[in-house]
Amino acid sequence: AQTVTQSQPEMSVQEAETVTLSCTYDTSESDYYLFWYKQPPSRQMILVIRQEAYKQQNATENRFSVNFQKAAKSFSLKISDSQLGDAAMYFCAYRRKIYNQGGKLIFGQGTELSVKP
Amino acid sequence: SQTIHQWPATLVQPVGSPLSLECTVEGTSNPNLYWYRQAAGRGLQLLFYSVGIGQISSEVPQNLSASRPQDRQFILSSKKLLLSDSGFYLCAWSVRRDNSPLHFGNGTRLTVT
């Protein structure tokens, strides 16, 4: 079974600085998808970034980028120029292909990010 | 554009009472639908998923059930709530494409007293 591990329950960053959130996963599959979601205090789940396992190039979305290391099964999220609005719980998630168990999303336990002004 | 509606936003129910949470999706057809539960603000646990009308897959044996009576409607139910059913319930949908993310509703905070 696939598992996702976020080893940092809490992280803190100074406003305008850079922070990296860690995520590792375990799978025997070769083709899958990885996501980072953000959950602010409103508890709305917001997609931050996605990565397709067959793509070697790391995904980037504005201030958010990932470091995808397929062999190491690592998928970290880097937030540059941190802003107060980035404070939230961040979840790493693994998605199987659609034909396999409906393409369900398997989540890590989350990392609570605080941003200091 | 696609939207997902989930209600109610909050619910307080006594132990032993029934439960019905509803989720509907607009602006798409044949979506995959999912129910997740989040306890204590931590990781999300998949409860049920559905790939079509009347097709329900259960991930975790429990006191809950799910139904999909229409293409874009997903219902989470219980005949008798337990204290352990308290939590934050999230409905989600996705198109049937591998790289599609899940899109979540705003969630229901359920407190069983």
Interface residues (C-beta under 8 A of the other chain):
Chain A: D31 Y33 F35 S42 R43 Q44 M45 L47 R50 E52 M89 F91 R95 K97 I98 Q101 G102 G103 K104 L105 I106 F107 G108 Q109 G110
Chain B: N32 Y34 Q38 G41 R42 G43 L44 Q45 L46 Y49 S50 V51 S57 E59 F88 L90 A92 S94 R96 R97 D98 N99 S100 P101 L102 H103 F104 N106 G107
